[in-house]
Amino acid sequence: MGEFQQPSSGSDAELRRLTLYADAQERRVSELQKTVAELENALASRVVIERAIGMLAERFDLSVAQAFELLRSAARTSRRQVRSLAEEITELRGVTPGEIADARRRGQSA
């Protein structure tokens, strides 16, 4: 029968080093996955906001800058996130949310 051999202290040190390295890599992968999720969310927000800006520009014959300002102003006044209001605009299509109509009236009276 073979005799069991104790690992040498060099092997123990190598195992600890590799374990620490693997733990560090796992943390890094987790951080990168979080960053990717944040970037995907930001990209999705940008897409819906740009789409809503285009719809507002077309609907009210505005420049892109004016449509963005209208969206931003309406969101701020109604204490909503720009993305949330943009999603409503894109989902409702032909219906103008009340916050946009109100911001438009305020902008025309200024």
N, C-alpha and C positions, 0 to 999 in steps of 0.2 A: 504494500500500500504506500501511496505517496504521502510524504510528510507535508503538512501545511506550513507555508512560510509567511511570516509577518512581512507586510510591506515595509520597505525601508523608509526612514524619515525623509529621504529625498522624494519618494513617491507620494508621501503625505503632503509635502510642501507643493508638489506639482498639482496634486488633486485640489488643494485649497486654491491655488492660483487659477486653475481652470474653472473652478466653481465661481470664484469672484468675477472672472471674465464673462462667464455665461450669464450671471446675474446682471452685470452691467449691460450686456447686449440685450437682455430681455427688457430692461428698463428703457433702453434706447429705442427698441422696436415699439414699445408701448407709446413713448413720446412721439415717434414718427407717425404712428397710427392716429393719434389724437390730432396732430398737425394736419394730416391728410383729411380727416373728417371736418376740421375747421375750414380748410381751404375749399373743400367740396361744398360746404354750406355757404361760404362767402360767394362762390361762383354761382350757385343756385339763386342766391339773393340778387346778385347782379343781373342775372338773366331775366328774372321776373320784374325787377325794377326797370331795366332797359325796355322791356316789352310794354310795360305800363306807360312809360314816358312816350314811347312811339305812339301808343293808342291815344294818349292825351293830346299830343302834338297834332295828330291827324284830326281828332274829333273837334278840337277848338282852334285849328289853324294857328298853332304856336310853333315857335322854334323849339329845338330840343332843350336849350337852356331854359326857356320860359316854361316848358312842360315840366322839367325837373323842379324848378322853383315852385310851381303850383303844387306838385306832389309833396315836396318837402314842407311847404307852408301848411298844407292841409294836414299832414301827419303831425307836425309840431303842435298846431292849434288844437287838434283833437286828442293830443297825447297818445298817439299811436306810433308804432314803428313804421318806417317807410315801407319795409317789405310787406307788412301786414296789409297796408292800404293798397300797395301795388298788386298783391295777390287778389284782393277784392275786385280791383279794376279789371284785371285780366280774366277773372272767373265770370264776372257779370257781363262782360263784353259791351253790349249796347247801353247799359244802365250806368249813369254817373252816380257814384256814391255821394251822399249828402255832404261829406267833408270836403269833397272836391268842389261841388257846387257852391258851398259857403265860401271857400277860399277864393274861388273865381269871382264871386260877387265882391268880396273884400278887395281883391286886386283891381277890379274895374272902378271901384269907388275911390281908390287911393290916388 
